[in-house]
């Protein structure tokens, strides 16, 4: 069973939001603005529930997905900083680097996404997951690999996160 409902910006960020990104990281921010001008951002909250004739071996009985079509750096900062939260993990898969019309390189932790993730005053994710070995985020130095995915973890003392094996 699937339930899908549109979400407004006011529902996601009820206290409002102002971007906090240093100017030197915004050099290419408007580089592809014209490419997406006719496609306004949107957000859907999707609730998926396992069919009753399937057991626990098929995964959780229910899970939520927030599907956001928006600029990634601003979206991360608005969602997590404004709501005083941090993500447990980030998956950087097909980030649009090169010919994908992304104005910044998500694989490079020294660029804009790395800044908003690592400077989040409410914490940083325990791990990054990527579809290749191209992630370069200095704070995530331990890499494990399973199939086509790589997982990078920070050095944590009491992490509740379990690594891939």
N, C-alpha and C positions, 0 to 999 in steps of 0.2 A: 504494500500500500504506500502511496506517495502523496504527501500534502505539500503544496507550493504556494507561497504567499509573498507578494512584493513588500519590500521594507523601504521606508523613507529615510532620508539622511537624518532627520530629526529623531527618529527612533534609534538609529545607530549611534548617534553622537548627541544625546539630549542636552548637554551643556554647551554645545557649540564647539568649534575648533578653529584654531589659527595655525597654519603651518609654521614650523620652527626648523628650518633647514638653512645652513649657511649659504650665502650667495655663491661662493666658489663651486658648490656642488650643483647649482642650478643653471650652469652655463648653457646646456642644451635642452632645457626644460620645454621650450616651445618648438623644438625641432620638427616634430611630426604633428603638431596641433591640427593642421588642415586635413590630415588623413582621417581623423576620427570625428571631425566637426559634425557630421551628420548622424553620428551614433552616440546618443546621450548615455551617460553612465546609468547603471541600474543595479539593484540588489534584490535577490530572492532568498528567502529562508525556505529550505527544503527539509522536510522531515520524512525519512524513509523508515518504514516498518517492515520487518521480515514477515513473509507470508506464514500463516499458522501451520501449514503442513511441512515446514522446514524447522530443524532443531538447531541447537546452539552451535553445532559444528559449522554452520553457515555464517557465523558472525553474530554481532549483537542483535537483540530483538528490535532495537530502534537506534537510529543515529540522526543527528542534525547536520546540515551543511549550509553554510552561508555562502552563496554564490554571488560574487561581486564582479561586476564589469566596471572597472575604474582604474585610474592611474595607481600603480602599485605602491609607490613611496608614500604618496599622500594618504592612500587608503590605510596602509599599515599604521602610520602615525596617528591618523584620526581615530581609528578603532582602538588601538592599544593605549596610546598616551592619554587620550581624552577620557577613556573609561578606566584608567589606572590599572591596566592589566598587562600581562605579557603572554606571548604564545609559548606553548610547550615545545613546539617544533615548527620549522619552516621548510617547505618543499619548494625548491627552485628547479622547475622542470619546464624546458622550452621557454626560457624567459624573454624571447624576442630580441636577443642581442644580434647585431648585424643587420640582416634584412627583415627583421621582425618588427621594426618601427618602435623599439623601446629606446627612449632618450638617454637612458643610463644602463650600465652593465650590472645586473643583479648578481652575477658571479663574482664580482670584485667587491670585497668587503670595505674597501676604501672609498667607494662611491656612495651615492645618495641612499640606496636601500640599506647598505651597511651602516651608515650614519644613524638612520632612524631606528634600526634594530638595536645597535650597540649603545646608543645614548638614551634609550628608553629608561626614564627614571624608575620604572616599576619592575625592571629586570630584563634579562635576555633569555631567549629560548635555550633549552638544553642541547638541541641539535639542529643541524641543517641537513636536508636530504636533497641530493641532486641526481640527475639522470646521467651524469658523466663525472669525470675527475677534474673538471674545469673550475670548481669553486675555489676561490682564494680569499678566505676570511681568516686573518691571523689568529683570532680568538678561538677558532674551531680547528684545532690541529690534529686531533686523533681521527683517523679515517678507517671505517670498516666498509666492506663491499659485499653486496648480495645481489647476484644477477647483474642487471644493468644499472642498479642504483648504488650510489655511494652515500654513506652517512658520516657526517663530520660532527664530533662532539667536543664540547669544551671540557677542560679539566675541572671536574666538580668533586667536592668532598662528599657530600651527602645527597647525591642525585637519586631521585626516584625513577629516573629514566633507565630502561633496559636497552642495551645495544643490540643490534642485529647479530645473529650468530649463524 
